[in-house]
Amino acid sequence: MQTGYVCEECNNYVYDEDEEGYVCVQDMDEDDFYRVMSNKYRECPYYRSGDEYKIVRHQM
């Protein structure tokens, strides 16, 4: 079982043409970046679901 969120499903994970790959565009300081990359967070505090219909399904 995987804990936390998957970056590939996050709205902050976008394609960067200069880097020619996907990157996280969330503005965070070095301490937060270290915590996220070293798995000190169980879930990314900056995660935003890319599922536009999640709220609608929840209301049904």
Biopython code that builds the backbone (N, CA, C, O; Angstrom):
import numpy as np
from Bio.PDB.StructureBuilder import StructureBuilder

atoms = [
    (1, "MET", "N", (0.839, -1.186, 0.000)),
    (1, "MET", "CA", (0.000, 0.000, 0.000)),
    (1, "MET", "C", (0.882, 1.247, 0.000)),
    (1, "MET", "O", (1.844, 1.340, 0.763)),
    (2, "GLN", "N", (0.553, 2.173, -0.840)),
    (2, "GLN", "CA", (1.335, 3.399, -0.949)),
    (2, "GLN", "C", (0.712, 4.487, -0.098)),
    (2, "GLN", "O", (-0.499, 4.705, -0.147)),
    (3, "THR", "N", (1.537, 5.171, 0.683)),
    (3, "THR", "CA", (1.034, 6.286, 1.479)),
    (3, "THR", "C", (1.313, 7.584, 0.747)),
    (3, "THR", "O", (2.210, 7.651, -0.093)),
    (4, "GLY", "N", (0.558, 8.600, 1.060)),
    (4, "GLY", "CA", (0.777, 9.904, 0.457)),
    (4, "GLY", "C", (0.136, 10.021, -0.910)),
    (4, "GLY", "O", (-0.660, 9.178, -1.324)),
    (5, "TYR", "N", (0.497, 11.067, -1.584)),
    (5, "TYR", "CA", (-0.067, 11.352, -2.892)),
    (5, "TYR", "C", (0.952, 11.080, -3.976)),
    (5, "TYR", "O", (2.155, 11.050, -3.714)),
    (6, "VAL", "N", (0.483, 10.884, -5.173)),
    (6, "VAL", "CA", (1.345, 10.619, -6.316)),
    (6, "VAL", "C", (1.538, 11.932, -7.080)),
    (6, "VAL", "O", (0.564, 12.567, -7.485)),
    (7, "CYS", "N", (2.786, 12.333, -7.272)),
    (7, "CYS", "CA", (3.077, 13.611, -7.945)),
    (7, "CYS", "C", (2.437, 13.695, -9.325)),
    (7, "CYS", "O", (1.962, 14.759, -9.722)),
    (8, "GLU", "N", (2.420, 12.601, -10.049)),
    (8, "GLU", "CA", (1.887, 12.603, -11.409)),
    (8, "GLU", "C", (0.407, 12.957, -11.461)),
    (8, "GLU", "O", (-0.100, 13.309, -12.527)),
    (9, "GLU", "N", (-0.293, 12.872, -10.344)),
    (9, "GLU", "CA", (-1.717, 13.201, -10.301)),
    (9, "GLU", "C", (-1.975, 14.609, -9.771)),
    (9, "GLU", "O", (-3.132, 15.006, -9.631)),
    (10, "CYS", "N", (-0.938, 15.361, -9.477)),
    (10, "CYS", "CA", (-1.054, 16.680, -8.850)),
    (10, "CYS", "C", (-1.086, 17.793, -9.900)),
    (10, "CYS", "O", (-0.395, 17.719, -10.916)),
    (11, "ASN", "N", (-1.892, 18.822, -9.643)),
    (11, "ASN", "CA", (-1.948, 19.979, -10.543)),
    (11, "ASN", "C", (-0.649, 20.777, -10.540)),
    (11, "ASN", "O", (-0.394, 21.528, -11.482)),
    (12, "ASN", "N", (0.174, 20.633, -9.510)),
    (12, "ASN", "CA", (1.451, 21.353, -9.444)),
    (12, "ASN", "C", (2.540, 20.680, -10.267)),
    (12, "ASN", "O", (3.628, 21.237, -10.415)),
    (13, "TYR", "N", (2.275, 19.510, -10.800)),
    (13, "TYR", "CA", (3.260, 18.736, -11.563)),
    (13, "TYR", "C", (2.984, 18.975, -13.040)),
    (13, "TYR", "O", (2.070, 18.376, -13.606)),
    (14, "VAL", "N", (3.773, 19.851, -13.671)),
    (14, "VAL", "CA", (3.508, 20.263, -15.051)),
    (14, "VAL", "C", (4.744, 20.063, -15.925)),
    (14, "VAL", "O", (5.865, 19.955, -15.428)),
    (15, "TYR", "N", (4.514, 20.016, -17.223)),
    (15, "TYR", "CA", (5.609, 19.844, -18.178)),
    (15, "TYR", "C", (6.344, 21.168, -18.361)),
    (15, "TYR", "O", (5.726, 22.203, -18.612)),
    (16, "ASP", "N", (7.651, 21.125, -18.236)),
    (16, "ASP", "CA", (8.498, 22.302, -18.429)),
    (16, "ASP", "C", (9.292, 22.105, -19.719)),
    (16, "ASP", "O", (10.125, 21.204, -19.814)),
    (17, "GLU", "N", (9.025, 22.956, -20.708)),
    (17, "GLU", "CA", (9.696, 22.816, -22.000)),
    (17, "GLU", "C", (11.197, 23.045, -21.901)),
    (17, "GLU", "O", (11.964, 22.398, -22.614)),
    (18, "ASP", "N", (11.634, 23.957, -21.025)),
    (18, "ASP", "CA", (13.063, 24.210, -20.863)),
    (18, "ASP", "C", (13.787, 22.998, -20.279)),
    (18, "ASP", "O", (14.897, 22.673, -20.700)),
    (19, "GLU", "N", (13.169, 22.341, -19.324)),
    (19, "GLU", "CA", (13.751, 21.147, -18.688)),
    (19, "GLU", "C", (13.471, 19.879, -19.489)),
    (19, "GLU", "O", (14.094, 18.841, -19.269)),
    (20, "GLU", "N", (12.514, 19.979, -20.433)),
    (20, "GLU", "CA", (12.077, 18.854, -21.247)),
    (20, "GLU", "C", (11.624, 17.683, -20.385)),
    (20, "GLU", "O", (11.975, 16.528, -20.626)),
    (21, "GLY", "N", (10.837, 18.021, -19.376)),
    (21, "GLY", "CA", (10.298, 17.001, -18.488)),
    (21, "GLY", "C", (9.317, 17.620, -17.509)),
    (21, "GLY", "O", (9.097, 18.831, -17.515)),
    (22, "TYR", "N", (8.735, 16.788, -16.678)),
    (22, "TYR", "CA", (7.755, 17.254, -15.700)),
    (22, "TYR", "C", (8.451, 17.699, -14.421)),
    (22, "TYR", "O", (9.393, 17.056, -13.959)),
    (23, "VAL", "N", (7.976, 18.806, -13.854)),
    (23, "VAL", "CA", (8.529, 19.353, -12.615)),
    (23, "VAL", "C", (7.391, 19.836, -11.716)),
    (23, "VAL", "O", (6.283, 20.109, -12.178)),
    (24, "CYS", "N", (7.691, 19.932, -10.439)),
    (24, "CYS", "CA", (6.743, 20.497, -9.493)),
    (24, "CYS", "C", (6.928, 22.012, -9.494)),
    (24, "CYS", "O", (8.037, 22.506, -9.291)),
    (25, "VAL", "N", (5.844, 22.744, -9.722)),
    (25, "VAL", "CA", (5.930, 24.202, -9.809)),
    (25, "VAL", "C", (5.548, 24.885, -8.498)),
    (25, "VAL", "O", (5.447, 26.111, -8.445)),
    (26, "GLN", "N", (5.336, 24.103, -7.443)),
    (26, "GLN", "CA", (4.981, 24.679, -6.144)),
    (26, "GLN", "C", (6.180, 25.441, -5.590)),
    (26, "GLN", "O", (7.289, 24.911, -5.530)),
    (27, "ASP", "N", (5.951, 26.676, -5.189)),
    (27, "ASP", "CA", (7.008, 27.488, -4.593)),
    (27, "ASP", "C", (7.160, 27.083, -3.131)),
    (27, "ASP", "O", (6.252, 27.284, -2.324)),
    (28, "MET", "N", (8.323, 26.508, -2.795)),
    (28, "MET", "CA", (8.568, 26.090, -1.415)),
    (28, "MET", "C", (10.008, 26.403, -1.054)),
    (28, "MET", "O", (10.872, 26.494, -1.926)),
    (29, "ASP", "N", (10.260, 26.568, 0.237)),
    (29, "ASP", "CA", (11.627, 26.856, 0.666)),
    (29, "ASP", "C", (12.448, 25.564, 0.710)),
    (29, "ASP", "O", (11.912, 24.472, 0.522)),
    (30, "GLU", "N", (13.748, 25.699, 0.959)),
    (30, "GLU", "CA", (14.647, 24.545, 0.936)),
    (30, "GLU", "C", (14.285, 23.496, 1.985)),
    (30, "GLU", "O", (14.404, 22.297, 1.732)),
    (31, "ASP", "N", (13.843, 23.943, 3.161)),
    (31, "ASP", "CA", (13.482, 23.003, 4.223)),
    (31, "ASP", "C", (12.285, 22.144, 3.815)),
    (31, "ASP", "O", (12.298, 20.926, 3.995)),
    (32, "ASP", "N", (11.254, 22.785, 3.265)),
    (32, "ASP", "CA", (10.087, 22.030, 2.817)),
    (32, "ASP", "C", (10.448, 21.091, 1.673)),
    (32, "ASP", "O", (9.980, 19.953, 1.638)),
    (33, "PHE", "N", (11.265, 21.548, 0.749)),
    (33, "PHE", "CA", (11.689, 20.705, -0.373)),
    (33, "PHE", "C", (12.407, 19.464, 0.153)),
    (33, "PHE", "O", (12.153, 18.353, -0.313)),
    (34, "TYR", "N", (13.300, 19.651, 1.121)),
    (34, "TYR", "CA", (14.018, 18.517, 1.713)),
    (34, "TYR", "C", (13.048, 17.538, 2.376)),
    (34, "TYR", "O", (13.170, 16.325, 2.202)),
    (35, "ARG", "N", (12.091, 18.062, 3.132)),
    (35, "ARG", "CA", (11.129, 17.190, 3.815)),
    (35, "ARG", "C", (10.294, 16.379, 2.820)),
    (35, "ARG", "O", (10.059, 15.189, 3.025)),
    (36, "VAL", "N", (9.853, 17.025, 1.750)),
    (36, "VAL", "CA", (9.049, 16.330, 0.747)),
    (36, "VAL", "C", (9.889, 15.257, 0.044)),
    (36, "VAL", "O", (9.430, 14.130, -0.139)),
    (37, "MET", "N", (11.110, 15.607, -0.349)),
    (37, "MET", "CA", (11.957, 14.670, -1.082)),
    (37, "MET", "C", (12.495, 13.539, -0.212)),
    (37, "MET", "O", (12.804, 12.464, -0.726)),
    (38, "SER", "N", (12.613, 13.761, 1.083)),
    (38, "SER", "CA", (13.167, 12.722, 1.964)),
    (38, "SER", "C", (12.069, 11.909, 2.649)),
    (38, "SER", "O", (12.342, 11.133, 3.564)),
    (39, "ASN", "N", (10.832, 12.094, 2.199)),
    (39, "ASN", "CA", (9.682, 11.355, 2.737)),
    (39, "ASN", "C", (9.439, 11.613, 4.222)),
    (39, "ASN", "O", (8.935, 10.736, 4.923)),
    (40, "LYS", "N", (9.787, 12.793, 4.705)),
    (40, "LYS", "CA", (9.498, 13.143, 6.095)),
    (40, "LYS", "C", (8.019, 13.479, 6.275)),
    (40, "LYS", "O", (7.488, 13.411, 7.384)),
    (41, "TYR", "N", (7.353, 13.844, 5.162)),
    (41, "TYR", "CA", (5.911, 14.048, 5.188)),
    (41, "TYR", "C", (5.255, 12.734, 4.763)),
    (41, "TYR", "O", (5.725, 12.082, 3.831)),
    (42, "ARG", "N", (4.194, 12.347, 5.425)),
    (42, "ARG", "CA", (3.446, 11.173, 4.952)),
    (42, "ARG", "C", (2.707, 11.525, 3.675)),
    (42, "ARG", "O", (2.565, 10.689, 2.783)),
    (43, "GLU", "N", (2.233, 12.765, 3.587)),
    (43, "GLU", "CA", (1.539, 13.253, 2.398)),
    (43, "GLU", "C", (2.085, 14.631, 2.066)),
    (43, "GLU", "O", (2.405, 15.410, 2.964)),
    (44, "CYS", "N", (2.188, 14.925, 0.811)),
    (44, "CYS", "CA", (2.693, 16.227, 0.392)),
    (44, "CYS", "C", (1.710, 17.319, 0.805)),
    (44, "CYS", "O", (0.530, 17.249, 0.463)),
    (45, "PRO", "N", (2.185, 18.329, 1.538)),
    (45, "PRO", "CA", (1.283, 19.390, 1.986)),
    (45, "PRO", "C", (0.832, 20.317, 0.854)),
    (45, "PRO", "O", (-0.079, 21.124, 1.040)),
    (46, "TYR", "N", (1.456, 20.207, -0.302)),
    (46, "TYR", "CA", (1.129, 21.078, -1.434)),
    (46, "TYR", "C", (0.307, 20.371, -2.501)),
    (46, "TYR", "O", (0.008, 20.954, -3.543)),
    (47, "TYR", "N", (-0.059, 19.127, -2.252)),
    (47, "TYR", "CA", (-0.786, 18.344, -3.246)),
    (47, "TYR", "C", (-2.133, 18.977, -3.571)),
    (47, "TYR", "O", (-2.902, 19.335, -2.679)),
    (48, "ARG", "N", (-2.403, 19.106, -4.875)),
    (48, "ARG", "CA", (-3.721, 19.551, -5.362)),
    (48, "ARG", "C", (-4.179, 18.539, -6.393)),
    (48, "ARG", "O", (-3.503, 18.314, -7.397)),
    (49, "SER", "N", (-5.305, 17.942, -6.150)),
    (49, "SER", "CA", (-5.813, 16.895, -7.032)),
    (49, "SER", "C", (-6.039, 17.429, -8.443)),
    (49, "SER", "O", (-6.557, 18.529, -8.632)),
    (50, "GLY", "N", (-5.643, 16.635, -9.416)),
    (50, "GLY", "CA", (-5.906, 16.971, -10.808)),
    (50, "GLY", "C", (-7.263, 16.485, -11.265)),
    (50, "GLY", "O", (-7.641, 16.680, -12.420)),
    (51, "ASP", "N", (-8.004, 15.847, -10.356)),
    (51, "ASP", "CA", (-9.324, 15.308, -10.662)),
    (51, "ASP", "C", (-10.378, 16.392, -10.460)),
    (51, "ASP", "O", (-10.768, 16.678, -9.328)),
    (52, "GLU", "N", (-10.834, 16.988, -11.544)),
    (52, "GLU", "CA", (-11.791, 18.085, -11.475)),
    (52, "GLU", "C", (-13.160, 17.650, -10.967)),
    (52, "GLU", "O", (-13.929, 18.483, -10.489)),
    (53, "TYR", "N", (-13.477, 16.364, -11.063)),
    (53, "TYR", "CA", (-14.799, 15.881, -10.694)),
    (53, "TYR", "C", (-14.845, 15.250, -9.303)),
    (53, "TYR", "O", (-15.878, 14.711, -8.904)),
    (54, "LYS", "N", (-13.741, 15.310, -8.567)),
    (54, "LYS", "CA", (-13.676, 14.694, -7.247)),
    (54, "LYS", "C", (-14.746, 15.259, -6.295)),
    (54, "LYS", "O", (-15.407, 14.499, -5.587)),
    (55, "ILE", "N", (-14.910, 16.568, -6.279)),
    (55, "ILE", "CA", (-15.890, 17.199, -5.404)),
    (55, "ILE", "C", (-17.307, 16.820, -5.808)),
    (55, "ILE", "O", (-18.159, 16.569, -4.955)),
    (56, "VAL", "N", (-17.552, 16.779, -7.107)),
    (56, "VAL", "CA", (-18.881, 16.429, -7.605)),
    (56, "VAL", "C", (-19.245, 15.009, -7.189)),
    (56, "VAL", "O", (-20.361, 14.765, -6.730)),
    (57, "ARG", "N", (-18.312, 14.070, -7.343)),
    (57, "ARG", "CA", (-18.582, 12.691, -6.941)),
    (57, "ARG", "C", (-18.814, 12.589, -5.451)),
    (57, "ARG", "O", (-19.625, 11.779, -5.003)),
    (58, "HIS", "N", (-18.111, 13.403, -4.676)),
    (58, "HIS", "CA", (-18.269, 13.398, -3.217)),
    (58, "HIS", "C", (-19.655, 13.888, -2.816)),
    (58, "HIS", "O", (-20.218, 13.414, -1.830)),
    (59, "GLN", "N", (-20.211, 14.836, -3.573)),
    (59, "GLN", "CA", (-21.520, 15.401, -3.256)),
    (59, "GLN", "C", (-22.669, 14.474, -3.627)),
    (59, "GLN", "O", (-23.790, 14.652, -3.149)),
    (60, "MET", "N", (-22.402, 13.502, -4.463)),
    (60, "MET", "CA", (-23.475, 12.592, -4.940)),
    (60, "MET", "C", (-23.855, 11.596, -3.871)),
    (60, "MET", "O", (-24.732, 10.759, -4.090)),
]
sb = StructureBuilder()
sb.init_structure("model")
sb.init_model(0)
sb.init_chain("A")
sb.init_seg("    ")
for serial, (resi, resn, name, xyz) in enumerate(atoms, 1):
    if name == "N":
        sb.init_residue(resn, " ", resi, " ")
    sb.init_atom(name, np.array(xyz, "f"), 0.0, 1.0, " ", f" {name:<3s}", serial, name[0])
structure = sb.get_structure()
